[in-house]
Amino acid sequence: MCTGSLLLAAAGILDGLEATTHWLEYDLLERLGARPTGRRVVRQGKVITAAGVSSGIDMALVLAAEIAGDEVAQAIQLGIEYDPEPPFDSGSPTKADAQIVELVTHLARAEQAELEAAS
């Protein structure tokens, strides 16, 4: 999930395939040969990618359903009490206010600059 998609793309596994990752990394995912999409979970043949952290649970449930069936996946969902009710509707850049998107983008770029300066 998330940055794992970037590793798959860097290895050439996602060349020409639709894939997802954290929205801040769509450009990099595309430069690495994949076709970014805003979906939370993307299945392309035997490759599956997920967006940000919470979509990893979605991906796990999709895989559980494929491996053991819908009933087992639903039992897992109930067992972990995965019933999201976020307090805000800002979970994607298409839903969040522009100022929030800008803030997160600015903070991510500043963190990246710090990492680059330290190396």
N, C-alpha and C positions, 0 to 999 in steps of 0.2 A: 504494500500500500504506500501511497504517498511517494517518498523518495525511492522506494523499491522500483517504481516504474522507470525512474531515471536510470537505474542500474541496468534494467532490462533493455532499455533503449540504447544505452551506451554499448551494450554487448551485441547490438544489432538484432535482437529478438523482436523488437517492435517496428522494424522498418516497414513503412507503409501501412501499418495497422492503426486503427483507432485505439486510443488508450487515454487514461486519465491519471492525474496526479494532483498535488496541491495547486490551487489556481495561480499562485505566485510563480510556479515553475512551468506553466504552459509553453512559454516561448522556448525554454531550454528543451523541453520534451520534443517540441517540433524540430528544433535544430538537430536533435539526436535521431531524427528520422521517423518519429511517430506522428500520428494525426490526433492532436489533443481534442478532447471533448469534455464538456462540463458535467457529464453524467457521473454519479457517485461510484458506480461499479460498471466496468466494461469487460465483456467477455469477447475475445476474438480467438476462435478455435480453442486450443488448449491453454491459451494465455489469458489471465484475468488480472485486471489492475483496479485499484481503488484510489479515491481522491484523498482527502485529509484524514486525520486520525479517526474520527467517528465513523467514517465510511468503511473502515477496516472491519467493524462489527457487521455491517451489511454484507461485505464480501465473505466473511466467515460463515454467515447464515446461508448465503447462496451456495457456497461450497458444501456445507453440511447437507443442504437439500439435495445437491447432486449426488453426494456420496451415500447418504442414508435415507433420503426421502423427505418430503415436506413435513410430515408429522414429527420426525426427529428434530428438524430445524426449528419448528415451532415450539417444541418442548425445550430446546436450548434457549430460544428467545425468552420463553416464560421463566426458565430457570435462572437466567441472568437478569430478569426483570427489565428487559430492553424495550422500553415504551417511551421513546423520547418526547418530551414536551419542553423544548427550550424556552427560556424566559424571554428571548428576543428572536425576531425573525431576521437575523443577520448572519446566517450560516453559509452564505455564498456571496460572491461579489455582485451578483445580479440582484440580490435582495437587500444587501446592506446599503446604508446611506453612503453617498460618495465620499463624505468626509471620513467615515470609518475605513473605507477601502483605502483611501489616501494615507491614513494614519498607519494601517498595517503594512502597506507597501513601503512607506518611509522607514518604519522600524526594521523591516526585513532587510532593506538596502543598507541601513546603518550597521546592522549586525554583520552582514556580508562584508562590508568595508573593513570592519574591525578584524574579522577572521583573515581577510587578505593581508592586512597590515601586520598581523601577528605571525604570518608564515613567511 
